[in-house]
Amino acid sequence: MAYKEGIGENGFLTDDVLKKIDTGQKLYIPAAISFMRMKNEAKKSGVDIQLVGADSGYRKCGEKGDYTQRGCDTGFTQWCAWEKYKSGVGNLAANPTTQSGCTSNHGFGMAIDVKNSDAKRWIRSNGIKYGWWWGEAPTEDWHFTYDINRDTLLDKKDIPGKNESKGGKRIMNTILISLLIVSISVIGYAVLKKYKVVK
C-alpha cells in the first residue's frame, strides 16, 4: 500500500494527522491549516472557496465492489471513484487495483475538489504560496493538490510528529544526562572511598 512517512497509509489515515475544515471535510493537518488560510484570504477578494462534496478532501481507500456491488453507499471512496470510471459513469481516477493499492492524493488528505469557477481561477492564480497547485490531474479543472514544500506560510509546528519528535529527543537527552550524572557520582564516590577521603 502507498505510504507517506509521517502521514500514514493512503486512505487509512488516523484522526491524529487529519483536521476538519469549516465545511466538515478532513485534510492532512498542514493542508487543512493552509486551506483555511487560503480560503480566508480569498474571501477578502470576494471569492468563496467551496468544495464539491463530503469526500472532496480526504478520501478513504475503500474496497473492491464499493460502486459495482454497493453503489458507493459507504461514501465516495477511491475504489468507488475507480469503479465508476471503469463503468463509464465517472471521471478518471487513481487505480487502486495495482500492487501499490490506493494512491490518490485524496487518500493522504492532500487534494481538494473545488466547486465554483471563480474559486478555481483564484486558486490557480494565488494558491501556490499556500502550497495548493493545479495540474496533477489536467483533465479535472476542479482538482487541486497540496505540496507542503511549496507552502511558504507553513509553520513547522503545524506538522504532525514534529513536536513529538522534538519532545522525544528532549526526553532522551534528559535521560542520558541523568545517567551521566549518576555514573560520574558513582565513579567519583568509588575513587574518593578508595583513597579514604570518604568513609
Secondary structure, 3 states (H helix, E strand, C coil): CCEECCCEECCCCCHHHEEECCCCCEEEHHHHHHHHHHHHHHHHCCCCCCECCCCCCCCCCCCCCCCCCCCCCCCCCHHHHHHHHHCCCCCCCCCCCCCCCCCCHHHHCCEEEECCHHHHHHHHHHHHHEEEEECCCCCCCCEEEEEEEEECCCCHHHCCCHHHHHHHHHHHHHHHHHHHHHHHHHHHHHHHHHCCCCC
